[in-house]
Amino acid sequence: MDDARGGTTAETIISVTELSLRGERGTVYGPHTFDIEDGELAVLQSPPGTGRTALLLTLTARMRPGSGSATILGMPYPKRGHRIRKHTAIAGFSTSDDLDDSLTVRDALRERATWNSPWYRPMGRPGDDEVEEACGPVFGERPIPAAKTVLWDLSQLDRLLLQISLSMMSSPRILAVDDLAQIEDSIERGFLVERLAALTERTTVLTTSVDPVADHPAVLRLELAASRH
């Protein structure tokens, strides 16, 4: 593991030692040993087929590791998995975080707000102002879709930024965003990294990449070796 930023200071929010997972076909990921500090954008970089998505799901308490140890938000995982999961969120995971194309931005926002609210609190119908409030910190200077926009009409980047905006509505301590390569255009991928870096003022952000990420002062690059079978 290489810390490309160097330096030290903040509180360690994730610490893993020899963390690994094996499946029926062999090693899924690991063993890995690294620390991530609070308020960082950690890019887990490793070759294809090294279980990057599974590792992110483990670090957000959604998948149990096979061996090794992990401390997340000061709590041991998986022993305190339920408590850890309450303070984490994911975005851009096709198997568990995808959105129905037929929904509008308004529908998606209302659905997520309903999940995050007590059952007895009725949810109104979000308009453009509510969409802008939820999406503004994530979209930055990029135009925010109107409330009535159908998700099918969103670009790759806007759809992912919306997913991130929805995940941030729960004010997570840790946000995991799946593979940066899902944004095919390199310029838009660079913009995504900039926006994820901006979010570190509010949360710790984890993401993954096969290719090296351009230098950025907010990025911690963790180069994970290929799994040992």
C-alpha positions in Angstrom: 0.0 0.0 0.0 1.4 3.4 -1.0 0.1 6.7 0.4 0.6 9.0 -2.5 -0.3 12.1 -0.5 2.2 11.6 2.3 1.8 13.3 5.6 -0.2 12.4 8.5 -2.7 13.8 11.0 -6.4 13.0 11.1 -8.2 10.3 12.9 -8.1 6.8 11.4 -11.6 5.9 10.3 -10.9 2.5 8.7 -8.1 0.2 9.6 -7.7 -3.3 8.1 -5.1 -6.0 8.6 -4.6 -9.0 6.3 -8.3 -8.6 5.3 -9.3 -11.2 2.7 -12.3 -13.0 1.3 -12.4 -16.4 -0.5 -15.2 -17.8 -2.6 -15.9 -21.1 -4.3 -13.6 -20.2 -7.2 -10.8 -18.9 -5.1 -9.7 -15.6 -3.6 -12.1 -12.7 -4.1 -9.8 -10.1 -2.6 -6.8 -9.7 -0.3 -5.1 -10.1 2.0 -4.9 -6.3 2.3 -3.5 -4.1 5.1 -4.1 -0.3 5.1 -5.5 2.6 7.0 -7.8 5.4 5.8 -8.2 8.7 7.7 -11.3 10.6 8.3 -12.1 13.1 5.5 -10.1 11.5 2.8 -10.9 10.4 -0.8 -9.4 7.0 -0.9 -9.0 5.5 -4.3 -8.4 1.7 -4.1 -6.4 0.9 -7.2 -5.9 -2.7 -8.3 -5.9 -4.9 -11.4 -9.1 -6.3 -12.9 -10.6 -9.2 -11.1 -9.2 -8.4 -7.7 -12.6 -8.0 -5.9 -12.6 -4.2 -5.7 -16.4 -4.0 -5.4 -16.5 -6.7 -2.8 -13.9 -4.9 -0.8 -15.9 -1.6 -0.9 -19.0 -3.6 0.3 -16.9 -5.0 3.1 -15.6 -1.6 4.2 -19.2 -0.3 4.4 -20.4 -3.3 6.4 -22.4 -4.9 3.6 -20.3 -8.0 3.0 -18.5 -10.1 5.6 -14.8 -10.7 5.2 -13.4 -14.2 5.3 -10.4 -13.6 7.4 -8.3 -10.8 8.9 -9.4 -7.9 11.0 -11.1 -4.6 10.4 -12.0 -1.6 12.6 -14.4 0.8 11.0 -15.6 4.0 12.8 -13.8 2.8 15.9 -15.9 -0.5 15.9 -14.8 -4.0 15.1 -16.2 -5.5 12.0 -18.2 -7.8 11.5 -19.0 -7.9 15.2 -20.6 -4.4 15.1 -21.7 -4.6 11.5 -25.3 -3.4 12.1 -24.1 -0.2 13.9 -21.4 0.5 11.4 -23.8 0.1 8.5 -26.1 2.9 9.9 -23.3 5.4 9.3 -22.2 4.3 5.8 -23.8 4.7 2.3 -23.1 3.3 -1.2 -23.7 4.7 -4.7 -23.2 3.4 -8.2 -23.4 -0.3 -7.4 -25.3 -1.9 -10.2 -26.5 -4.8 -8.1 -27.8 -3.0 -5.1 -28.0 0.8 -5.8 -29.4 1.1 -9.3 -32.4 3.2 -10.1 -35.6 2.4 -12.1 -35.3 4.2 -15.5 -39.0 5.0 -15.5 -38.7 7.2 -12.4 -38.3 10.9 -12.4 -35.7 12.7 -10.4 -38.6 13.9 -8.2 -39.7 10.2 -7.7 -36.2 9.1 -6.8 -35.7 11.9 -4.3 -39.0 11.3 -2.6 -38.4 7.6 -2.4 -35.0 8.1 -0.7 -36.4 10.8 1.6 -39.1 8.4 2.7 -36.5 5.7 3.5 -34.6 8.1 5.6 -37.6 9.5 7.6 -39.7 8.1 10.4 -42.7 6.1 9.1 -45.1 8.6 10.6 -43.7 11.6 8.8 -45.5 12.2 5.5 -43.3 13.2 2.5 -44.3 16.0 0.2 -43.8 16.1 -3.5 -40.2 17.5 -4.2 -39.9 20.3 -6.7 -36.9 21.9 -8.3 -35.9 23.7 -5.1 -35.7 20.4 -3.1 -33.8 18.7 -5.9 -31.3 21.6 -6.0 -30.9 21.5 -2.2 -30.2 17.7 -2.3 -28.0 17.7 -5.4 -26.2 21.0 -5.3 -23.3 19.9 -3.0 -22.6 16.9 -5.4 -23.2 18.5 -8.8 -21.2 21.6 -8.0 -21.2 23.9 -11.0 -22.8 21.2 -13.3 -26.4 21.9 -14.2 -28.8 20.0 -11.9 -31.6 18.0 -13.7 -35.2 19.3 -13.2 -37.4 17.5 -10.8 -39.6 16.1 -13.7 -36.6 14.7 -15.7 -37.0 11.0 -16.4 -33.9 9.0 -15.3 -33.7 7.3 -18.7 -32.8 10.8 -20.1 -29.8 11.3 -17.8 -26.2 10.9 -18.9 -23.9 8.4 -17.3 -22.4 11.1 -15.1 -25.6 12.8 -14.1 -27.2 9.5 -13.2 -24.2 8.7 -10.9 -24.1 12.2 -9.4 -27.8 11.8 -8.6 -27.2 8.4 -7.0 -24.4 10.0 -4.9 -26.8 12.9 -4.0 -29.4 10.4 -2.8 -26.9 8.5 -0.7 -25.6 11.7 0.9 -29.2 12.5 2.1 -28.5 10.2 5.1 -25.4 12.2 6.1 -23.1 9.1 6.1 -19.7 9.1 7.8 -18.4 6.9 5.0 -19.6 6.9 1.4 -18.5 4.3 -1.1 -18.8 4.9 -4.9 -18.2 1.9 -7.1 -15.6 1.8 -10.0 -14.7 5.2 -11.5 -14.5 3.4 -14.9 -18.3 3.3 -15.1 -17.9 6.9 -16.4 -16.5 6.2 -19.8 -15.5 9.7 -20.8 -12.1 10.6 -19.3 -13.0 14.4 -18.9 -16.2 13.5 -17.1 -14.4 11.0 -15.0 -12.0 13.7 -13.9 -14.9 15.9 -13.0 -16.3 13.1 -10.9 -13.1 12.8 -9.0 -13.2 16.6 -8.3 -16.7 16.3 -6.9 -15.9 13.3 -4.8 -12.9 15.3 -3.4 -15.2 18.2 -2.6 -17.5 15.8 -0.6 -14.6 15.0 1.8 -15.5 18.2 3.7 -18.7 16.3 4.7 -17.7 12.6 4.7 -14.9 10.1 4.0 -15.2 8.8 0.4 -14.1 5.5 -0.9 -13.9 4.5 -4.6 -12.0 2.1 -6.9 -10.1 2.2 -10.1 -8.0 0.0 -12.4 -6.1 2.9 -13.9 -4.1 5.4 -11.9 -6.0 8.6 -10.9 -4.6 12.0 -11.9 -2.8 13.8 -9.1 -5.2 15.6 -6.8 -4.4 17.0 -3.3 -7.4 15.4 -1.8 -6.7 11.9 -3.1 -5.2 9.0 -1.1 -4.2 6.3 -3.6 -4.0 2.8 -2.1 -2.3 0.5 -4.6 -3.6 -2.9 -3.7 -1.5 -5.9 -4.9 -3.2 -8.7 -6.9 -4.7 -11.4 -4.6 -2.5 -14.2 -3.4 -4.2 -17.5 -4.3 
